[in-house]
């Protein structure tokens, strides 16, 4: 079990093709701020049918994209 499972489940349940969350949104979902381990853990999201898109440090946002089979 990953510390990011709550976020992955949230993304899967959202269901949109493509959407953006702020770092504040992610902190609210997880209960803690994301850190550098997110970069290694993001591959886990593939099992939930999504992938992490653009991570903007400037805007403090993360894009999530649904994987089309």
CORZIKA-V442210 format. One record per backbone hydrogen bond with DSSP energy under -0.5 kcal/mol. NH is the residue of the N-H (numbers start at 1). CO is the residue of the C=O. E is the energy in kcal/mol with one decimal. If there is no record, write none. Layout:
NH	CO	E
NH	CO	E
This chain:
5	2	-1.5
7	4	-0.6
8	4	-2.4
9	5	-2.6
10	6	-1.9
11	7	-2.6
12	8	-2.5
13	9	-2.6
14	10	-1.7
15	11	-1.3
19	64	-2.2
21	62	-2.5
23	60	-2.3
26	22	-2.3
27	23	-2.3
28	24	-2.3
29	25	-2.2
30	26	-2.7
31	27	-2.7
38	35	-2.0
39	36	-1.2
40	36	-0.6
40	37	-0.5
41	37	-2.3
42	38	-1.9
43	40	-0.6
44	41	-2.4
45	42	-1.3
46	43	-1.2
47	44	-1.3
48	45	-1.9
49	46	-1.7
50	45	-1.6
51	65	-2.4
53	63	-3.7
56	54	-0.6
56	61	-2.4
57	55	-0.7
60	56	-1.1
61	56	-1.6
62	21	-2.7
63	54	-2.4
64	19	-3.2
65	51	-2.7
66	17	-3.6
67	49	-2.9
68	66	-0.6
69	67	-0.6
